[in-house]
Amino acid sequence: MEDILRSIYQERASHPNTIGVVAVEKRHKALAATDTFDVILLIIVKENMDPVFVKHYSYQDKKAAMHIVTEKQIHEWLLTGNNKKIFDWLYNGKIVFDRNEKIAELKHELKEFPFMGRKIKIGIEFAKLIRRYSDGKMLFDNLNYLDAYNYVVHSLHHLARLAVIENGFHPEVTVWHQVKQIEPEIYKLYEELICSEETIEKRLELLFLASEFLIHKRTKIGSQHLVEVMEGADYWAFSDLMSHPELLPYSVDLGILVEYLIEKKILEVVNVETKGQSIYHRYYKVAEKLS
């Protein structure tokens, strides 16, 4: 690491707000991991006005990027998978400053991938899968085949990520390479969708049938986290589910997941009378057979 960059991160490391600093150097076969920069300096802080602050530097004939990110934002990315590069940075980066070994603990947790973390990520990924599959099916039924194709590609991607997580691994940028080794059945579906010489209508028809079976097979594990949260009360208003801290990462996909699980008889609707005639508050609970 050049002395000029060392002076930048050492200044940050002296701040009591700084948890740790990770340096990620560009690797020839992984240019995308650093967005073509020669070095990424990931500085993790307790608090900041902005959850993410980025600054670029030039030195000699090279370029570097400093990313100052709050600890909360890092954990959110790791949970939702919305920033895949963060996994590469933490896996392959070099710890150059670590207050109270917080970064070392984070890297160890990433490699171990504890079961609770897996369960939440499976739930979030399953909700995204149901959203993409349902929207794609609706488009297909309305003869919007090209739009349906786009949704099916995304639903297969979520199915692939789900399979990787189930097997105890974090989905990487090269998720299809992982899936080819772990679940060749899903990989084959993806190949058939993009390589088949059948008409797009026929390809989609076959994919929806196959996907429905694979989704059904994963419904129990995909809903496990949500069901466990909901078992904490007799029944729930949807607004209470939306505001529950453990369910916040499900975001806009929570509603369609709840409706899907009602259809599959994993959840039930509870109607409670209102002051208005023939209108009820709609609440939700875990189905009796699961309680």
N, C-alpha and C positions, 0 to 999 in steps of 0.2 A: 504494500500500500504506500503510495507516494506521500512524502511528508506534507505536501500542500493539502491533501485531503485529511490527513491526520489532524492538522490544525483546525479544520472545520468541525470534525466530530468531537474532538477533545473539548472544544469550547462548549458544545452542547452537553457533553457528559458531566461538566462541572455544575450544571443546573440541578438542584434537588428534585425538580419535576421530571427529570429524565430517568426512565426505567432501564433502558439499554439501547445499544447501537449494534446493528448488523450490517456488515459490508458484503455486497454481492457483486462479484466481478463477472464481466461478460464471458460467456463460454461460446466457443465457435459454433456448436451445434444447437445452441439455445438462445439465439439472438432475441427472440420474442420475450424471453423472461425478463430482460432488462430494457425492453423497448429501444434496443440498439445502442443504449448508453454503455460506456465502458465500465462504469461503476454505479451501483445504486447504494446510497447510504440510507438505511431504514432506521429512523430514530423513533423509538416508542416512548411516549410520555404519558403521565398520569392524566393530565388535563390540558386542554388547549382551546382557544376561541373557536378555531375550526378543527373538526375531527381529522381532516387531512390537509396538510400544507406542503406544497412541492416547490422546490427551488432548483434551478439548473445552473451548472458551472462549466466553464471551459478552462482547461489547463493543458499546457504544451499543445499537442495536436489531438487531445482527447476531450471527452465530455462526461460529466457526472450529474446525477440527479439526487437531491436530498429529499426524502419523504419523511415528514414529521407526522406521525399518526398516533392518535390516542389509543390507550390500552382497550377501551371499550369498543372502538371501531375495529381493532384487530380481531377481537373475539367475535364480533358480529360477522366479519368476513369469513372467519373460520367456520362459523356455524352455518351460514347461508350459502357459502361457496360463490358469492358474487364477485370476488376478486381472486381468480385462480393463481395469479402470479405470487400472491402472498405465501402460498404453500411452498413454492419454489424458493422464494427468498429465505424463508425460515429453515427449510430443509438443507439448502446448499450454501447459504450465507455463512460468513465467518463472524462469530461474536467478538466484537472489539471492545465492548464495554457492557458490563452486566451488574446492575445494582441488586444486591441480595439474591443473585442467581435466578432472577425472575425469567430471563430469556431461556436459560438452560432448562428450567422447569417446563416452559412452554414447548420447547423443541421435543422434550421427552414425552410430554402429553400427546403431541402430534404423532409421534412414532408409535406410542402405545394405543392411541385411539380408544379411550375408555368407553365401555358399553353405553353409559348414559348419553354421552356425546353422540354416539352412533345412532341411538334410538331417536333422538330429536332430529338429527339430520335425515334419517330415513323418513320420518313423518313429514318434514318440509318438502323433501324430494317427491314423496308420494302425492302430496297435495298439488304440486306443480304438474306432475304426470297426469292426474285426473283432469286438471284444468285444460291442458293441451289436447288430451284425448277427446274430451267432451266437446270442446270448441271445434276440433277437427272433424268429428263425426257429424256435428250439426251442419258444417259447411259442405261436407260430402253429401248429406241427405238433401241439401239444397242445390246440388249439382255444381258447386263452386270447387272444382277439382284441384285447380292450381293452388288456391288458398288452403284447401284441405291438406294438400301434399306438404306445404310448409309446416303446418301444425303437426302432422304425423312425424316429420323429421325431428321436430323438437320433442315430441312425446317419446320417441325412441331414445333420444339423447338422455331424457330424464330417467327412462327405464334402465339405460346402461349405467348411469351414475348410481341409481338405486342398487343395482346388482353389485357394483364395486363396493359400496358402503356396507351392504349386507355381509360381504366377505371380509370385512375388517380393514379395508383400505380407504384412503382418501382419494376421490376422483381427481385425476390430474388433467392437464390441458389435453394430453393425448389419451382421452378416455377410451377411444375405440381400440387402441392398442391394448389397454388393460382388459377390456371386455372380451377381446378375441381369446385371451388366455383363460379368463374366469368363467364367462358364460357365452360360449360359441353360438348358442341358440339365438341369442339377441343379436349378435354380430351378423349372423346369417340373414336375419330379418332385414337388417339395415342394408346389406348387400343386395338383397332381392328388390328392395324399394328403389335403390338408385341405379342398379345395373340391369334389371329385368327388361326384356324386350316386349313384355305385355303392355297393353294400353294403360294409361295412368289410372283410369277408372278401375280396371281389373287389379292393378297393383294395390291400390288403396283398399279395395274390397277385401282382398286377402290379408292385408296388413291389419285392418281393423279386427278381423276375426282372430288372428293370431295374437294381437296385442290384448284383446279382451281376456283371453285365457291367461296370459302372463300377468296381467294386472290383477285378475281374480285370485291367482295363486299367491299374490303378495299383499292382499287386502288386510289380512290379520296383522302381519308385522308392520305394514304401512300405517295402520290406524292405532297401533299399540300406545304410542305416546299420548295422542289425543284422548283415547279412552281412559288411560290412567289419570290424566288431569281431570276429566269429567267425573270420575268416580269419587272425587273429593266433595261433591255436592249432590243433592237429590235430583235437581234439574237446573238448567242454565238458560238465561236470556242470551241471545246471540251477542249483544253488546258486552256482556260479562266475559264471554269467550274471547272476543276480539281484544279486550283490554287485559287479559290474563298475561302476566310477564312471560310465561313459558310459551305462549301461543302467538306472541307478537310477530315472530319471524315468519309465520304462515301468511301473514298479510292478506292480500286480496284473494288468495286461493282457499282461505278457510271456509268460506260460504259454500263453495261447490263441493268441497270435501265432505262437509256435514251432510249435504243433500245426497251425495253418493252413498254415504254410510247409512243413511236412513233407508235408501233403496235396497241396500244389502242387509238390512235388518240388524245392523250393529248398533245403531242409535235409534231412538224413538222420539216422536213428537209428543209434547204434553201441552194440551190446550187449556188455558186458564181464562175464565170469564172476565170480561171488561165491563165497564158501565154501559157500553153500547149494546144494543140488542143484536144477537146472533153474530157477534164478532169476538174473537178470543185473542189473548196474548199467546204467541207461539214460543214455547220453550223446548229444550232438548235434554234428553237423558240417555244414559247407557241402557241398551235393551235388557230386559229382564233376564233373558237367557245367559247374558254375559255377567250380570251382577253377582 
